[in-house]
Amino acid sequence: MSFLALLRSNRNYRCTWTGQVVSEVGDNFNNIAVFSLALANTGSGLVVAGILLSRGFLILPAGPVAGVLLDRFDRKKIMIASDLTRAAIAILFLFAIPQGRTWLLFLLSGMLMFASPFFTSGRAAILPTIATKDELHTANSLTQLTQWTTVTIGSFLGGVSVSGFGYKIAFLFNALSFLFSAACISRLRVDGGFRAECTAVAEDVERTALAEDKVARPWHEYVEGLRYMRSSPLILGIGLVAVGWATGGGAAQILFSLFGEKVFNRGANGIGIIWGCAGIGLICGALFANSFGRRMSFDSYKRAISIAYVVHGGSYVLFSQAPTFAWACLWIGLSRAAVAVSSVLNTSQLLRHVRNDYRGRVFSTIETWTWMTMIVSMGITGLVADHVNLRLIGAVSGVLSSTTAIFWGWANLSGRLPEPALAGVEPEEVEVHGDPTV
């Protein structure tokens, strides 16, 4: 199925996608504005690191809470509440513009990130609900493609907007984008609603019952989710792949801004261009993964993950050593294309194999693990950014991210990544293909 056919035929997905486009462009307006404002007011890479760390620290408690709530209550209502909360927080960034109020960037960035998993994990969890068996791979690919397209558009436009019109426009647009997203999500309709089916709740709770004693024990629910992930080597492995990427990926969040501002001396436009080129790479990778992913056997999928992380890490090392801004943009695009391939393929596997009643916890847990690792990576990068050559930090980050391929490849070759039973879709609904050359 083509992307256009999916958007034409599936009203629920069309509404979700439309809201995603606007809200994620707004997110990137906010990112460029916040990082540029922090550097303009302080000139310190440590401050950029601190803002990113403030986001990471608050997502840690948010992830487990979001996962439990998304698996116990109406996912649509939780997503709308997240959007409305983020709109209120986004408008408050206007008060952080004057010099001397940098502390507000820390606080508001953290609050914004705390509210995010309730939406992002919810969107992933409802995808098999609003997409049919024939649409699922295309819907997943388009969702991630759109996310990365908006990185490109939002980063380019955000850099231009901040340079030409100041910070207020960027922050106002971000707030309005969340309101638009909430309006789009409010239009979703499916038979049976958006509560997860409780198919494997402990203590023999009925499938659709909402047991008050279980709701009052969120930690028990979250631990159940961890046990579920541990019981499936593939699901656990995908989570650990994200952790491996984050060892160097956290540093990248800081280095993109520092390379644009300090290494290549391009200011806000430089930051926006680097993020934009990264987005172009992600778009190309997502299109590639959508094209061959639907025909890929499980064994080919596992091999592709190892290859993707070798390409990603190697390209990032070359980005860090690029002699010119143009070469840096080229290598970061290739690096991100490889990340997109692995992300689309891994998420498709999760959507097919994770049970509905655990889906919210699985996606939020992987997001939490990723951020936990990124916090360490960002913290170390922030501490040394003003004292160690930025190109050296970038090279080390690329090497760390590529080590993911070693562990994944070892697990695959040793037979530790068998394919689990299908759960996101019915086994008879999935076409079986041969092992094509990829």
N, C-alpha and C positions, 0 to 999 in steps of 0.2 A: 504494500500500500504506500502511496506517495504522501508526502507531508500535506500537500494541498487537498488531496482526497480526504485525509483524516480531518482536517479543519472544516471542510465542507459538510461532512456527514455526521460528525460527532459534536453536538451542541455543547455538552458539558465540558469536553476537552477544549473546545473553542473559547469558552468563557474563561477557563483556567489559564489558557495560553495568553489570551489578550491581557488579563490582569498581570501575568508574569512579565510580559514585554515592558509595560509601563513602569511597574514597581521596581524591576531590576535595573532599568536605565536610571531611575531615580537613586537607587542604591549606589551606583557608580559615580553619579554626580556628587553624592555625599562623600564617598571615599576620596576622590580627588580634592574636593574642597577641604576636607579635614586634614589630610596629609600636607597639602600645600599651605594651609593656614598655620599648622604646627611648625613647619619648617620656616615660614616667613617670620613668625613671631619669636622663634627660639634659635633657629639655625642648627639644631641638634638632632642627630639621628636617634639618640637615646629617647627623645620625646616621641618620635614616630613609633619606636619599639614599645614605649610605655602605653601608647594608645592601643596598639594591637594587643598587647598583653591584657589591658583592661577588658577588651572584648573577650579574649580567651578565658580569663578567670571567671567571668560571669556566665559563660556558656557551659561551664563544667556542672554547676548545680542545675542549670536549666535543662540540659539534655535528658537526664534520668526522669525528671518531673514531666517533661513534655512527652517522653515515650510512654510512661504509664498512663497519663491522661488521654493520649491519643488512642490507646488500646482499650480504654474503659468508657469514654464518653464520645459525643458526636464530634467527629473530626472537622466537619465543616464549620461548626460554631467556634471551635477552638482556633481555627485558621482566621476567621473573621475577627475574633477578639485580638489575635496577634497583630493583624494589620491595623486595627484602630489604635492599639497601644503604641505601635511603632510610629504612627502618624503624629500622635501627641508628643512623643519623644523627639521626633525629627524637627518639629517646629522650634523646639527649645534650643537648637544649635545656633539660632540667631543671636542668642545672648552670649555665645562664646566667641564672637568675632572680635571685640575690642582686645587690644593687647593687655596682657595681665590676667586674662581669664582662661588660660590654657587648661587649667584644672577641670573646666567644664567639658572640654573635649574628652578627657579621660572618663568622666562620670557618664556623660550622655552616650558615648560610644559603647561603654559597657552595658548600659541599660538597653540600648538598641539591640545589641547582640543577645542579651538575655531573652528577649521576646522572639527572636528569630526562629529557634528550633521548633516552636509550636506551629509555625507555618511551614517551614521547609520540610521537616519530617512528615508533617501532615500531608503535604502535597505528594510526597513520594508514596505514602501509605495508601492514598485514595486512588492512585493511578490505575491499579487493576480493577477498581470498582467502576471507574468511568470509561475505561477502554476495554473493548472486546478482545478475545483471544487473538484475532487477526490484527488488531491495532496496537497491541501492547509494545512490541519492539519499536514500532515507528513512533508511538507516543513517548516512550522513554528517550529515544534518540532526539526527537524534536524538543522535548523539555530541556535536555542538556544542551542541545545546539542553541536554543533560544537563550539559555542562561549565559552562554559564552558569547553569543552575538551581542547581547546587551552589555557585556563587559567591554566589547570593542566600541560599540556606539556610545555607551555612557562615558567611557574613558576619554575618547576623542572629544565628544561634545562637552564633557565636564571640564577638561583642560581648557578648551576654547572659552567656555562660559565663565570660568573663574578668572581667566586672563582678561577677558573683555568686559565682563559685567559685575565682577566681584562675587563674594561668597553668598550673599543673601538669596540670589536667584536659585543657586544650587540647592540650598537648604529648603527653600519654599517648594521647589519642584519635588524634592524627595518626600516631603510631607504629603503633598497632594497625590503622589503616585501610590502611596499606601491606601489612601481613601478610595482611589479608583480600583485597586486590587480587591479591597473588601466588597465593593459593589459587585464586582465580577463573580467572586466566590459565592455571594448571596444568591446568585441565580442558578446554582447547581441543583439538579433534581435527579434522584435515582429512586427506584422502588426499594423500600426497606431502609432508606436513610443512609447515614454515614457512620454508624456505630460498627466497630469491629465485632465479628462473630467470636464468641468466647468458646473456642473449640477444645482448649486444653488447659483450662484454669484448674489449679490445684483444688483439692478438697471436693471434687465432683460437683462444682457449680454448673448449672445448666447452661447450655450454649449461649443463650441470649439474655440470661439473667444478669442484673447488676447487683451483686452482693455487697451490702454495706460494709460488712466486716472486711472484705477484700479491698474496697476503696480506702478504708482507713489504714491499710497497711501497704503504702506505696513502695517501701523498700523491699518487702517480700515480693511484690509484683516485679520490681526491677531485677532482683536476683533471679527470679524465674526466667526472665528474658536472657540473662547471661548464661544460665544453664542451657537454655535452648540453643544459643549460639555455640556453646562448647560442644554440644551433642552433634553438630554438623561441621566437619572439618572445612568444607568449602566456605560456609558462611563465616566461620571464625577466620579462615585464611584471608577472605576479602577484607575483613576488618583490620587484620594485621598488615595487609598491603597498604591500606590507608595510613597506618601508623608509620610504616617504613618510608612512605613518600613524605610524610610530615616532618621527618628528621631534618630534611633539607628544605622542604616546602615552607616551613615557618620562616626561615631566614629570607626566602624569596619575597615574602610579603613586605619586608622592610627594604630589601635590596632594590626592588623595582623603583621605589621612590628615591633612594639614595643614588642609584645609578643615573636616573634622569636629572636629578638636582645637582649632584656633586661630581660624579665621574665624567659625565658628558656636558655638564653646565647648560642644561636646556630648560630649567625652571619647571613651572607647572605644565607647560606644553610637552616637555620631555617626559615627565611622569605619565601624562596621558597617552603619549605615543607608545611608550614601552608597554603599558597596560593594554593599549589598543592592539598592538602587534601580538601580544600574548593571546588576546581574544581572537584574532584572525586565525592563529594556529589552532586554537580550541575548536573553532568553527570547522576548519578543514578536517581535523581529526574526527569530529563527530560525524561529519558527512561520510567519511571513509568507513567508520565503524558501522554506521547505519547500513551502508551498501553491502558490506561483506558479512556483517554480524548475523544477519537473518539466515544466512546459508552455512554458517560455521558449525562444525561439530564441537562437542564438548572438549575433546582432546586438542583440537586446533585453538579453541578459545584459551586454554591454559598455556599453550606455547606462545600465543600472541601477547599475553600479559608479560611474560619474561622479556620478550623482544621490546615491547613498548617502554619498559622501565630502563633498559639499556640505552635506548635512543634518547629518552628523556634526560637521564643523568648526563650522558655524554654531550648532548646539545647545550645543557645548562652550563657545563664547564666551559665550552667554547664561547657562550654568551659572556661569561665573566671575564674572558681574556680578549674579547673582540677589540681590535684596534680602532674601529670607527663605530659611530652610532648606527649606521646602516647595517653593518655586519651583526651588531648586537641585536637589532630588531629581527633580523633573519633567523638567528640561532634561537632566540627566545620563542619565536613562532613555531619552529620545529619541535622544540622541547615541549611546548604546550599541546601541540598536535598529538604527541605520543601520550601525554596525560589524558587527553580526551578519549583516545581509543580505549585505554584501560578503564576509564570511568564508565563509558557507555556499556562496554561489555560486562563489567562487574555488576553494574546496577541492573542490567537485564537478567543476569543470573539470580540476583536477589529477588527481583520481582517474580520470577518463575518458581523459586524454591522456598521462599519464606512464607510461613502460614500467616493468614490475615490477622489472627489475634495476637501475633507477635511482631507484626510489621512495623508498628510505630516504635517499639522498643529497639528493634534491630537497627533501623535507620538512625534513630537519635543516639544510640550507643556508639555506632561507628563515627558519627559526627563528634561526639564527646571525646572519644579516644583520639581522634585526629587533632582536635583542639588542645588536648592535654599535651600531646607531643609537640605541637606547634608552639605552645607557650614556652617550653624549654628551649626550642630552637630560636624563637624570637628573642627570648630573654638573653641568651648567650650572645646573639648577634647584636642586640642593642647595647650590651655592656662593652663589647669590643669594637663596635663600629667607628667610634671616634679615636681609636688607638691602633687598629690593625688595618692593613690595606684592604679596601673593599673588594678588589678583584680576587684576593686570596680567600676571603670569606665566601665569595660566590663559587669558587672552584671546589672548596670543601663541601659546600651545600649540594652541589651537583653529584659529587661522589657518594655522599650519604644517601641521597634519594635513589641512586642507581643500585645500591646494595639490596634493595627490595627484590630485584630480579634474581639474585643469588638464592635467597631463601625460598622464594616462590618456586624457582626452577628445581631446587633440591626436593621440596615437598612433592612436586609433580612427578619427578623421575623416580622417587622412592615409593610412589603409590599412596601417598597420604592425602590426596585430594580427589576421592571418588565423587561421582555425581550423586547428590541426594535425590530423594523422591520429589517429584514436582508438587508444589503446593499453591503457588500463585495462580496457576492455571491447571485445568484438569489434564492428566496425561494424554488422553485421547484427543485433546484439542491442539496438540503441538505436532507440527510436521517434523518428520525425521529425515535428515539429509545425510549424504555421505560426507567424507572428509575432503573438502575442496582445497586447492592450493591457495594459500593466503600470503 
